[in-house]
């Protein structure tokens, strides 16, 4: 205080700080809060304009707006609603079935079986691994179970999930502090889960009015301890009037105070559970159509696309690459219930080219071959760059007479076949438009030479897949690791995902190097950083000093390597992956194999079998021991 009263810089600073203390530092906008007024909002609320927008924003915050008696609503925009809408459209397109999502039967057995198995990837609010575990334990059989689980699976109430599950299955006795509480707690097996339960119980036990009960709900929801404490005497007074035991009522109130730290309202949980049920219903009954919609709405996020593609594989849904004769704008479902990659997901292929491809198919039928495509497509809409993306993405693979690399080979007249194809198509269509027809009234194609398909060196499988990934963001027609199934089966013991989660455990992984950086630190130490990717994920790693010098020749993009290491605790309790071994994956079979064992049923061994085995051994000489295990199947 003495310093503040001084006529000095320090005093001036302290006085200024006192004026600033408690003032609003900056303003924000609620993600979905809307104030509704009977007429012009400026007659009721001071407003301002949001930054970088023309949107009017109230100068009152939410609590002031509520206290002023204004109607405040939250309108939450969810991507999931659009996923449901598009899935319904997919079902109409592929099956001819008209669905109304709001009318899905809430007692549908197939949907609950999906929840019971925990197969909730892509299901709104229920797709985390923790939620899947609890759903498998709970085995929900009614919509109320889903509502409760949505409310319970949050920090705080999560501790009550085991009790909730045990009580549902009769393993744990359902108890009520007061018999009058059963009416409102029976649906949640005696556990207070929702704010609405507290509202109803406060009215029944202590004669709270609806307004007082709502005030209690708000106090708990906003964690306003002062207001909760102020309402305690009234609660006790009402309970005593109704003849309830004083000590038990104190316990009930104490439980409610603890409940205030995690209280969630049932109306929210019900809405979330309802949307989740709709997504699960679609996934259970129309899996291909639903997953196609999910893929469409995540196509810009490569990690999510890969995640959902793995789920499609687990579900037995085939996801095909793009095809110029079958693909549309987005992921769609064909007659065989296969999901077909959308053309617009290819880099460099926008809506205009896709619309032109679809137009040509509708008007003139599917493209029979490469030259038929050139006859039908308008190459002003589908330019050479777009065609390159279609080729690299595999959209022209149905033209089996040409391989992907041949499109980029030089012809007699042009630097690439694609370039000549565009010229050929334009010339053909120009001739057609000018009615250059033969004596028989048909276009004289003989006047234009068809391009000759060039002979070129074939791309390696990895080259082909890398180019495919450049335009699609993912591997579709295969994976660079597909050629190493033997190594993955016998030598690779963990996924990169497992390696990252492991602690102080030796892991053995393999993958393709997707990026690599070589450098020298400020201290003059050489180092290398690289990213390794397998089927399920990727891991960023670093090498220093002698380890870098030993393995730097392997750290190049496209190399497929085998790696051993341990995730160890380092500085600041952070875990760092320490690499202890790196080898090219194609070498570990010979280096790490001690012997080869052939298991043969006894009844298969005959003279012909022995001759075949002898021939194979001669053709594949090596240094490994060959053992036979003969199985008597009887």
C-alpha positions as CSV (number, residue, x, y, z in Angstrom):
1,X,0.0,0.0,0.0
2,X,2.8,2.4,0.9
3,X,4.5,1.8,-2.5
4,X,1.2,2.3,-4.3
5,X,0.7,5.7,-2.6
6,X,4.2,7.0,-3.6
7,X,4.4,9.5,-6.4
8,X,6.8,7.4,-8.4
9,X,6.9,5.0,-11.4
10,X,6.4,2.1,-9.0
11,X,3.4,3.7,-7.4
12,X,1.9,4.7,-10.8
13,X,2.4,1.1,-12.0
14,X,0.6,-0.4,-9.0
15,X,-2.3,2.0,-9.3
16,X,-2.6,1.2,-13.0
17,X,-2.5,-2.6,-12.2
18,X,-5.4,-2.2,-9.7
19,X,-7.5,-0.6,-12.4
20,X,-6.7,-3.4,-14.8
21,X,-7.2,-6.2,-12.3
22,X,-10.4,-8.2,-13.0
23,X,-11.2,-6.5,-16.3
24,X,-12.0,-8.6,-19.4
25,X,-8.7,-9.3,-21.2
26,X,-10.3,-10.5,-24.5
27,X,-13.7,-11.6,-25.9
28,X,-14.7,-14.9,-27.4
29,X,-17.7,-16.3,-29.3
30,X,-19.6,-19.4,-28.1
31,X,-19.4,-22.2,-30.7
32,X,-23.1,-22.6,-31.0
33,X,-24.9,-20.2,-28.5
34,X,-27.7,-18.1,-30.1
35,X,-29.8,-15.4,-28.4
36,X,-33.4,-15.2,-29.6
37,X,-35.4,-12.0,-29.1
38,X,-39.0,-11.1,-30.1
39,X,-37.9,-8.4,-32.6
40,X,-34.7,-6.4,-33.4
41,X,-32.0,-7.7,-31.0
42,X,-30.5,-4.2,-30.6
43,X,-33.6,-3.2,-28.6
44,X,-32.6,-5.8,-26.0
45,X,-28.9,-6.3,-26.0
46,X,-25.8,-4.2,-26.7
47,X,-24.1,-5.8,-29.7
48,X,-20.8,-5.7,-31.6
49,X,-19.4,-7.2,-34.7
50,X,-17.3,-10.4,-34.6
51,X,-13.7,-10.2,-35.7
52,X,-13.3,-10.9,-39.5
53,X,-17.1,-11.3,-39.8
54,X,-20.3,-9.4,-40.2
55,X,-22.0,-11.5,-37.6
56,X,-23.6,-9.6,-34.7
57,X,-22.4,-10.7,-31.3
58,X,-23.9,-9.9,-27.9
59,X,-21.8,-7.8,-25.5
60,X,-23.4,-9.7,-22.7
61,X,-21.9,-13.1,-21.7
62,X,-24.0,-16.1,-21.3
63,X,-24.8,-15.7,-17.6
64,X,-25.7,-12.0,-17.9
65,X,-27.9,-12.8,-20.9
66,X,-29.7,-15.5,-18.9
67,X,-30.2,-13.2,-15.8
68,X,-31.6,-10.5,-18.1
69,X,-34.4,-13.0,-19.1
70,X,-33.2,-13.5,-22.7
71,X,-33.8,-16.8,-24.5
72,X,-30.4,-18.5,-25.1
73,X,-30.3,-21.6,-27.2
74,X,-27.4,-23.9,-28.3
75,X,-27.6,-25.1,-31.9
76,X,-24.9,-27.7,-32.4
77,X,-23.8,-28.4,-35.9
78,X,-22.7,-32.0,-36.3
79,X,-20.9,-33.6,-39.2
80,X,-22.6,-36.9,-38.1
81,X,-26.0,-35.6,-39.2
82,X,-24.7,-35.1,-42.7
83,X,-23.1,-38.6,-42.6
84,X,-26.5,-40.1,-41.7
85,X,-28.2,-38.1,-44.5
86,X,-25.7,-39.1,-47.1
87,X,-25.8,-42.8,-46.0
88,X,-29.6,-42.7,-46.5
89,X,-29.1,-41.3,-50.0
90,X,-26.5,-44.1,-50.6
91,X,-29.1,-46.7,-49.6
92,X,-31.6,-45.2,-52.0
93,X,-29.1,-45.2,-54.8
94,X,-27.8,-48.8,-54.3
95,X,-30.8,-50.6,-52.9
96,X,-33.8,-48.5,-54.0
97,X,-34.9,-48.4,-50.3
98,X,-36.3,-45.1,-48.9
99,X,-35.2,-44.7,-45.2
100,X,-36.3,-42.1,-42.7
101,X,-33.6,-42.0,-40.0
102,X,-36.0,-40.6,-37.3
103,X,-38.2,-43.7,-37.7
104,X,-35.5,-46.4,-37.1
105,X,-37.0,-48.8,-34.5
106,X,-35.3,-48.2,-31.1
107,X,-35.8,-51.9,-30.2
108,X,-33.9,-53.2,-33.3
109,X,-32.0,-56.3,-32.2
110,X,-29.2,-56.2,-34.9
111,X,-28.3,-52.7,-33.7
112,X,-28.0,-53.7,-30.1
113,X,-25.9,-56.7,-31.1
114,X,-23.5,-54.3,-32.8
115,X,-23.2,-52.3,-29.5
116,X,-22.8,-55.5,-27.5
117,X,-19.8,-56.6,-29.6
118,X,-18.2,-53.1,-29.2
119,X,-18.0,-52.7,-33.0
120,X,-18.6,-49.0,-32.8
121,X,-15.9,-47.5,-35.0
122,X,-17.6,-44.7,-36.9
123,X,-20.5,-44.6,-34.3
124,X,-21.0,-41.1,-32.9
125,X,-19.8,-40.7,-29.3
126,X,-19.3,-44.4,-28.8
127,X,-16.2,-45.2,-30.9
128,X,-13.3,-44.9,-28.4
129,X,-11.5,-48.0,-27.3
130,X,-12.5,-47.4,-23.7
131,X,-16.2,-47.1,-24.6
132,X,-16.0,-50.2,-26.7
133,X,-14.7,-52.2,-23.7
134,X,-17.5,-50.9,-21.4
135,X,-20.1,-51.7,-24.1
136,X,-18.9,-55.3,-24.3
137,X,-19.2,-55.6,-20.5
138,X,-22.6,-53.8,-20.4
139,X,-24.2,-55.6,-23.4
140,X,-26.9,-52.9,-23.8
141,X,-30.4,-54.2,-24.6
142,X,-32.4,-51.0,-24.3
143,X,-32.1,-47.5,-25.5
144,X,-31.9,-46.3,-21.8
145,X,-28.7,-48.3,-21.5
146,X,-27.1,-46.2,-24.3
147,X,-28.3,-42.9,-22.8
148,X,-26.8,-43.9,-19.4
149,X,-23.5,-45.0,-20.9
150,X,-23.2,-41.7,-22.8
151,X,-23.7,-39.8,-19.5
152,X,-21.4,-42.0,-17.5
153,X,-18.4,-42.2,-19.9
154,X,-17.0,-38.9,-18.8
155,X,-14.3,-37.9,-16.3
156,X,-15.9,-38.3,-12.8
157,X,-18.9,-40.6,-13.4
158,X,-16.7,-43.1,-15.2
159,X,-15.8,-44.6,-11.8
160,X,-19.5,-45.8,-11.5
161,X,-19.5,-47.7,-14.8
162,X,-18.4,-51.1,-13.2
163,X,-21.2,-50.7,-10.6
164,X,-23.7,-49.8,-13.3
165,X,-22.7,-52.9,-15.3
166,X,-22.8,-55.2,-12.3
167,X,-26.2,-54.0,-11.2
168,X,-27.7,-54.5,-14.7
169,X,-26.5,-58.1,-14.8
170,X,-27.7,-58.8,-11.3
171,X,-24.2,-59.3,-9.9
172,X,-24.5,-56.4,-7.5
173,X,-27.6,-55.6,-5.4
174,X,-29.5,-52.5,-6.4
175,X,-29.9,-50.3,-3.3
176,X,-31.8,-47.0,-2.7
177,X,-31.1,-44.7,0.2
178,X,-34.9,-44.0,0.5
179,X,-37.6,-46.2,-1.0
180,X,-39.2,-43.0,-2.6
181,X,-36.0,-42.7,-4.8
182,X,-36.7,-46.0,-6.7
183,X,-39.3,-44.3,-9.0
184,X,-36.6,-42.1,-10.6
185,X,-33.4,-44.2,-10.1
186,X,-34.7,-47.6,-11.3
187,X,-33.8,-47.0,-14.9
188,X,-30.1,-46.4,-13.9
189,X,-30.1,-49.3,-11.4
190,X,-30.0,-47.0,-8.3
191,X,-27.1,-44.8,-9.5
192,X,-27.8,-41.1,-9.9
193,X,-26.6,-40.3,-13.4
194,X,-28.6,-37.3,-14.7
195,X,-29.3,-33.8,-13.5
196,X,-33.0,-34.4,-14.2
197,X,-33.0,-37.2,-11.6
198,X,-31.9,-34.7,-9.0
199,X,-34.6,-32.2,-10.1
200,X,-37.3,-34.8,-9.8
201,X,-36.1,-36.2,-6.5
202,X,-35.8,-32.8,-5.0
203,X,-39.4,-32.2,-5.8
204,X,-40.5,-35.6,-4.4
205,X,-38.4,-35.7,-1.3
206,X,-38.3,-32.0,-0.3
207,X,-41.3,-30.4,-2.1
208,X,-39.1,-28.2,-4.3
209,X,-41.0,-26.2,-6.9
210,X,-40.1,-26.8,-10.5
211,X,-38.3,-23.5,-10.5
212,X,-36.3,-24.4,-7.4
213,X,-35.5,-27.8,-8.8
214,X,-34.2,-26.2,-12.0
215,X,-32.2,-23.7,-10.0
216,X,-30.6,-26.7,-8.2
217,X,-29.9,-28.3,-11.6
218,X,-28.2,-25.1,-12.8
219,X,-26.2,-24.8,-9.6
220,X,-24.9,-28.3,-10.0
221,X,-24.3,-28.0,-13.7
222,X,-22.3,-24.8,-13.3
223,X,-20.7,-26.1,-10.1
224,X,-21.9,-23.0,-8.0
225,X,-21.1,-24.3,-4.5
226,X,-22.4,-21.1,-2.8
227,X,-25.9,-21.5,-4.3
228,X,-25.9,-25.3,-3.6
229,X,-25.1,-24.5,0.1
230,X,-27.9,-21.9,0.2
231,X,-30.4,-24.5,-0.9
232,X,-29.4,-27.2,1.6
233,X,-31.6,-25.9,4.6
234,X,-34.7,-25.8,2.4
235,X,-34.0,-29.4,1.2
236,X,-33.6,-30.6,4.8
237,X,-36.7,-28.8,5.9
238,X,-38.8,-30.3,3.1
239,X,-37.4,-33.8,3.7
240,X,-38.3,-33.6,7.4
241,X,-41.9,-32.5,6.6
242,X,-42.2,-35.6,4.4
243,X,-41.0,-37.8,7.3
244,X,-37.7,-38.8,5.8
245,X,-34.7,-39.8,8.1
246,X,-32.6,-36.7,8.7
247,X,-29.2,-38.5,8.5
248,X,-30.1,-40.4,5.3
249,X,-31.2,-37.1,3.7
250,X,-27.9,-35.5,4.7
251,X,-26.1,-38.4,2.9
252,X,-28.3,-38.0,-0.2
253,X,-27.4,-34.3,-0.3
254,X,-23.7,-35.1,0.2
255,X,-23.9,-37.6,-2.7
256,X,-25.6,-34.8,-4.8
257,X,-22.8,-32.4,-4.0
258,X,-20.3,-34.9,-5.2
259,X,-22.5,-35.5,-8.2
260,X,-22.3,-31.8,-9.0
261,X,-18.7,-32.3,-10.1
262,X,-19.8,-34.5,-13.0
263,X,-23.5,-33.9,-13.5
264,X,-24.7,-34.3,-17.1
265,X,-28.3,-33.7,-18.2
266,X,-30.3,-36.5,-19.7
267,X,-31.7,-34.5,-22.5
268,X,-28.2,-34.1,-24.0
269,X,-27.3,-37.7,-23.5
270,X,-30.6,-38.8,-25.1
271,X,-30.0,-36.7,-28.2
272,X,-26.4,-38.0,-28.5
273,X,-27.6,-41.6,-27.9
274,X,-30.4,-41.1,-30.5
275,X,-27.9,-40.0,-33.2
276,X,-25.5,-42.8,-32.2
277,X,-28.4,-45.3,-32.5
278,X,-29.1,-44.0,-36.0
279,X,-25.5,-44.4,-37.1
280,X,-25.3,-47.9,-35.5
281,X,-28.6,-48.9,-37.2
282,X,-27.2,-47.9,-40.6
283,X,-23.9,-49.7,-39.9
284,X,-25.7,-52.9,-38.8
285,X,-28.2,-53.0,-41.7
286,X,-26.5,-51.2,-44.5
287,X,-22.7,-51.4,-43.7
288,X,-21.3,-50.6,-47.2
289,X,-23.6,-47.6,-47.6
290,X,-22.8,-46.2,-44.2
291,X,-19.0,-46.7,-44.4
292,X,-19.0,-45.1,-47.8
293,X,-20.6,-42.0,-46.2
294,X,-18.1,-42.1,-43.4
295,X,-15.2,-42.2,-45.9
296,X,-16.6,-39.4,-47.9
297,X,-16.8,-37.1,-44.8
298,X,-13.2,-37.9,-43.8
299,X,-11.5,-38.0,-47.2
300,X,-9.3,-34.9,-46.4
301,X,-7.8,-36.6,-43.3
302,X,-5.5,-39.4,-44.5
303,X,-5.0,-40.9,-41.1
304,X,-8.8,-41.2,-40.6
305,X,-9.2,-42.6,-44.1
306,X,-6.7,-45.3,-43.4
307,X,-8.4,-46.0,-40.0
308,X,-11.8,-46.4,-41.6
309,X,-10.4,-48.5,-44.5
310,X,-9.1,-50.9,-41.8
311,X,-12.6,-51.0,-40.3
312,X,-14.0,-51.8,-43.7
313,X,-11.6,-54.7,-44.1
314,X,-12.5,-56.0,-40.6
315,X,-16.2,-55.9,-41.6
316,X,-15.5,-57.8,-44.8
317,X,-16.3,-54.8,-47.1
318,X,-14.2,-54.6,-50.2
319,X,-13.0,-51.1,-51.0
320,X,-12.0,-50.8,-54.7
321,X,-9.9,-48.1,-56.2
322,X,-11.3,-45.5,-58.6
323,X,-12.6,-46.6,-61.9
324,X,-13.6,-44.4,-64.8
325,X,-16.6,-46.6,-65.7
326,X,-18.0,-47.1,-62.2
327,X,-16.8,-44.3,-59.9
328,X,-18.9,-41.1,-59.3
329,X,-18.0,-37.9,-57.5
330,X,-17.8,-39.5,-54.0
331,X,-17.3,-43.0,-52.5
332,X,-20.2,-45.0,-53.7
333,X,-21.6,-48.6,-53.4
334,X,-21.9,-50.8,-56.4
335,X,-24.2,-53.8,-57.1
336,X,-21.9,-56.2,-55.3
337,X,-22.0,-54.1,-52.1
338,X,-18.4,-53.0,-52.7
339,X,-17.3,-49.5,-52.0
340,X,-15.8,-47.7,-55.0
341,X,-13.3,-44.9,-54.5
342,X,-14.7,-41.5,-55.6
343,X,-13.0,-39.7,-58.6
344,X,-13.0,-36.3,-56.8
345,X,-10.7,-37.7,-54.1
346,X,-7.9,-37.9,-56.7
347,X,-5.5,-34.9,-56.6
348,X,-6.0,-32.8,-59.6
349,X,-9.4,-34.1,-60.5
350,X,-12.1,-31.6,-59.6
351,X,-15.9,-31.5,-59.9
352,X,-15.8,-30.3,-63.6
353,X,-13.8,-33.3,-64.9
354,X,-15.9,-35.8,-62.9
355,X,-19.1,-34.2,-64.1
356,X,-17.9,-34.6,-67.7
357,X,-16.9,-38.2,-67.2
358,X,-20.4,-39.0,-65.7
359,X,-22.1,-37.0,-68.6
360,X,-20.2,-39.0,-71.2
361,X,-21.1,-42.3,-69.6
362,X,-24.8,-41.4,-69.3
363,X,-25.1,-40.2,-72.9
364,X,-22.9,-42.7,-74.7
365,X,-22.5,-45.7,-72.3
366,X,-19.4,-46.9,-70.6
367,X,-15.9,-46.5,-72.1
368,X,-15.0,-49.7,-73.9
369,X,-11.4,-49.0,-74.2
370,X,-8.8,-46.2,-74.3
371,X,-9.8,-44.9,-77.7
372,X,-13.5,-45.1,-77.0
373,X,-12.8,-42.8,-74.1
374,X,-11.0,-40.4,-76.3
375,X,-13.9,-40.4,-78.7
376,X,-16.5,-39.5,-75.9
377,X,-14.7,-37.2,-73.5
378,X,-14.4,-33.5,-73.9
379,X,-10.7,-32.9,-73.3
380,X,-11.3,-29.2,-72.6
381,X,-13.0,-30.3,-69.3
382,X,-10.7,-33.4,-68.7
383,X,-7.2,-32.1,-69.4
384,X,-3.9,-33.9,-69.6
385,X,-3.0,-33.2,-66.0
386,X,-6.4,-34.6,-64.9
387,X,-5.8,-37.7,-67.1
388,X,-2.4,-38.2,-65.5
389,X,-4.0,-38.3,-62.0
390,X,-6.7,-40.8,-63.3
391,X,-3.9,-43.1,-64.6
392,X,-1.7,-42.9,-61.5
393,X,-4.7,-43.5,-59.3
394,X,-5.7,-46.6,-61.2
395,X,-8.9,-45.2,-62.7
396,X,-8.0,-46.5,-66.1
397,X,-6.8,-49.9,-65.1
398,X,-10.0,-51.5,-66.6
399,X,-8.4,-50.7,-70.0
400,X,-6.3,-53.9,-69.7
401,X,-4.6,-53.4,-73.1
402,X,-2.5,-50.5,-71.5
403,X,-0.5,-50.5,-68.3
404,X,0.0,-47.4,-66.2
405,X,3.6,-46.8,-67.2
406,X,2.7,-47.0,-71.0
407,X,0.6,-43.9,-70.7
408,X,3.8,-42.0,-69.9
409,X,5.9,-43.6,-72.6
410,X,7.0,-41.7,-75.8
411,X,5.2,-42.4,-79.1
412,X,6.5,-41.8,-82.6
413,X,5.0,-38.3,-82.6
414,X,4.7,-37.1,-79.0
415,X,6.5,-37.2,-75.7
416,X,3.8,-39.3,-74.0
417,X,0.9,-41.5,-75.1
418,X,-1.4,-39.3,-73.0
419,X,-0.4,-36.3,-74.9
420,X,-1.1,-38.0,-78.3
421,X,-4.4,-39.4,-76.9
422,X,-5.7,-35.9,-76.1
423,X,-4.7,-34.7,-79.6
424,X,-6.3,-37.8,-81.2
425,X,-9.5,-37.3,-79.2
426,X,-9.7,-33.6,-80.1
427,X,-9.1,-34.4,-83.8
428,X,-11.8,-37.1,-83.8
429,X,-14.4,-34.9,-82.2
430,X,-13.6,-32.0,-84.5
431,X,-14.1,-34.2,-87.5
432,X,-17.3,-35.5,-86.1
433,X,-18.6,-32.0,-85.5
434,X,-17.8,-30.9,-89.1
435,X,-19.7,-34.0,-90.3
436,X,-16.8,-35.5,-92.1
437,X,-18.6,-38.8,-92.8
438,X,-18.1,-41.7,-95.1
439,X,-20.3,-42.8,-98.0
440,X,-22.2,-44.9,-95.5
441,X,-23.0,-42.0,-93.2
442,X,-20.5,-42.8,-90.5
443,X,-17.5,-41.0,-89.2
444,X,-14.4,-42.0,-91.1
445,X,-12.1,-43.0,-88.3
446,X,-9.5,-44.2,-90.9
447,X,-8.7,-40.6,-91.6
448,X,-7.1,-40.3,-88.1
449,X,-4.4,-42.6,-87.0
450,X,-4.9,-44.2,-83.6
451,X,-2.0,-43.7,-81.3
452,X,0.4,-46.6,-81.1
453,X,0.8,-48.0,-77.5
454,X,4.6,-47.7,-76.7
455,X,6.8,-50.4,-75.3
456,X,8.3,-49.3,-72.0
457,X,10.1,-50.7,-69.0
458,X,7.6,-51.8,-66.4
459,X,7.4,-49.9,-63.1
460,X,8.3,-51.8,-60.0
461,X,5.5,-52.5,-57.6
462,X,6.8,-49.9,-55.2
463,X,7.1,-47.3,-57.9
464,X,3.5,-48.0,-59.0
465,X,2.2,-47.8,-55.4
466,X,4.2,-44.6,-54.6
467,X,2.8,-42.8,-57.6
468,X,-0.7,-44.1,-56.7
469,X,-0.3,-42.6,-53.2
470,X,0.8,-39.3,-54.6
471,X,-2.6,-38.7,-56.1
472,X,-4.8,-40.6,-53.6
473,X,-3.0,-40.0,-50.4
474,X,-3.2,-43.7,-49.6
475,X,-2.2,-47.1,-51.0
476,X,-5.2,-48.6,-52.7
477,X,-4.3,-51.4,-55.1
478,X,-1.8,-52.8,-52.6
479,X,0.9,-51.9,-50.1
480,X,4.7,-51.9,-50.4
481,X,4.8,-54.3,-47.4
482,X,2.6,-56.9,-49.2
483,X,5.6,-58.6,-50.6
484,X,7.0,-59.4,-47.1
485,X,4.2,-61.4,-45.6
486,X,6.6,-64.2,-44.6
487,X,8.8,-61.8,-42.7
488,X,5.8,-60.2,-41.0
489,X,4.5,-63.6,-39.9
490,X,7.7,-65.0,-38.5
491,X,10.0,-62.1,-37.5
492,X,8.0,-58.9,-37.0
493,X,6.2,-59.1,-33.6
494,X,4.7,-55.7,-33.1
495,X,2.9,-52.9,-35.1
496,X,4.3,-49.4,-34.9
497,X,1.2,-48.4,-33.0
498,X,2.1,-51.0,-30.3
499,X,5.7,-49.8,-30.4
500,X,4.7,-46.3,-29.6
501,X,2.5,-47.3,-26.7
502,X,5.0,-49.8,-25.2
503,X,7.2,-48.9,-22.3
504,X,10.6,-50.5,-21.5
505,X,9.8,-53.5,-23.8
506,X,11.9,-54.7,-26.7
507,X,9.8,-54.4,-29.8
508,X,10.4,-55.8,-33.3
509,X,8.8,-53.8,-36.1
510,X,9.0,-53.2,-39.8
511,X,7.8,-50.6,-42.3
512,X,8.6,-48.4,-45.2
513,X,10.6,-45.2,-44.7
514,X,8.2,-42.4,-45.9
515,X,10.5,-39.5,-45.1
516,X,14.1,-39.1,-44.1
517,X,16.3,-36.1,-43.0
518,X,20.1,-36.1,-42.6
519,X,21.8,-33.3,-40.8
520,X,24.5,-32.0,-38.5
521,X,23.7,-30.4,-35.1
522,X,25.2,-27.1,-33.9
523,X,27.7,-29.2,-31.9
524,X,28.8,-30.9,-35.1
525,X,27.1,-34.2,-34.4
526,X,25.6,-36.0,-37.4
527,X,22.1,-37.2,-37.0
528,X,19.2,-38.6,-39.0
529,X,15.4,-38.3,-38.5
530,X,13.0,-40.5,-40.4
531,X,9.4,-41.7,-40.4
532,X,8.5,-45.4,-40.6
533,X,5.1,-46.5,-41.7
534,X,3.4,-49.9,-41.6
535,X,-0.2,-51.1,-42.2
536,X,-1.7,-49.5,-39.1
537,X,0.3,-46.3,-38.4
538,X,3.6,-44.5,-38.4
539,X,6.4,-43.7,-36.0
540,X,8.9,-40.8,-36.0
541,X,12.4,-41.8,-35.0
542,X,15.9,-40.3,-34.7
543,X,19.4,-41.7,-34.7
544,X,22.6,-40.0,-33.4
545,X,26.3,-40.6,-33.1
546,X,27.6,-44.1,-33.8
547,X,24.0,-45.5,-34.4
548,X,23.5,-42.9,-37.1
549,X,26.9,-43.7,-38.7
550,X,26.1,-47.4,-38.6
551,X,22.7,-47.2,-40.3
552,X,22.6,-44.0,-42.2
553,X,22.8,-45.8,-45.5
554,X,19.4,-47.4,-44.8
555,X,17.6,-44.1,-44.0
556,X,16.2,-43.2,-47.4
557,X,12.7,-42.7,-48.6
558,X,11.2,-45.9,-50.0
559,X,13.5,-48.3,-48.1
560,X,11.7,-51.1,-46.3
561,X,13.4,-51.9,-43.1
562,X,13.3,-54.1,-40.0
563,X,13.9,-52.4,-36.7
564,X,14.3,-53.3,-33.0
565,X,14.2,-51.0,-30.1
566,X,12.9,-50.0,-26.7
567,X,10.6,-47.1,-25.7
568,X,12.6,-45.7,-22.7
569,X,11.8,-42.9,-20.3
570,X,14.0,-39.9,-21.0
571,X,14.3,-36.3,-20.0
572,X,11.2,-34.8,-18.3
573,X,9.6,-38.3,-17.9
574,X,9.0,-38.3,-21.7
575,X,9.4,-41.7,-23.4
576,X,11.8,-41.8,-26.3
577,X,12.2,-44.7,-28.7
578,X,15.8,-46.0,-28.6
579,X,16.8,-48.0,-31.8
580,X,19.1,-51.0,-31.2
581,X,19.0,-52.6,-34.6
582,X,18.1,-51.8,-38.2
583,X,18.3,-54.1,-41.3
584,X,16.7,-54.2,-44.7
585,X,13.6,-56.3,-44.3
586,X,14.4,-58.5,-47.4
587,X,17.6,-59.7,-45.7
588,X,16.3,-60.8,-42.3
589,X,14.8,-64.0,-43.6
590,X,18.2,-65.5,-44.5
591,X,20.0,-63.9,-41.5
592,X,17.5,-64.8,-38.7
593,X,16.1,-68.1,-39.9
594,X,17.7,-71.1,-38.1
595,X,15.7,-73.9,-39.7
596,X,12.6,-74.5,-41.9
597,X,10.0,-77.0,-40.7
598,X,7.5,-78.5,-43.0
599,X,4.3,-80.0,-41.4
600,X,2.9,-82.9,-43.5
601,X,-0.1,-85.1,-42.8
602,X,1.0,-88.8,-42.8
603,X,-1.5,-89.7,-45.5
604,X,0.0,-87.2,-47.9
605,X,3.5,-88.8,-47.9
606,X,3.9,-91.0,-51.0
607,X,6.4,-91.4,-53.8
608,X,5.1,-88.4,-55.8
609,X,5.3,-86.1,-52.8
610,X,8.9,-87.1,-52.1
611,X,9.8,-86.5,-55.7
612,X,8.2,-83.0,-55.7
613,X,9.9,-82.1,-52.4
614,X,13.3,-83.3,-53.7
615,X,12.9,-81.2,-56.8
616,X,12.0,-78.1,-54.8
617,X,15.0,-78.6,-52.6
618,X,17.3,-78.8,-55.6
619,X,15.8,-75.7,-57.2
620,X,16.1,-73.7,-53.9
621,X,19.4,-74.6,-52.4
622,X,20.4,-72.8,-49.2
623,X,22.3,-73.1,-45.9
624,X,19.3,-73.7,-43.6
625,X,18.3,-77.0,-42.0
626,X,15.1,-78.5,-43.4
627,X,13.0,-80.4,-40.8
628,X,9.8,-82.3,-41.3
629,X,7.0,-82.8,-38.8
630,X,4.8,-85.7,-39.8
631,X,1.2,-85.4,-38.4
632,X,-0.9,-88.5,-37.8
633,X,-4.4,-87.1,-38.3
634,X,-6.2,-90.2,-37.1
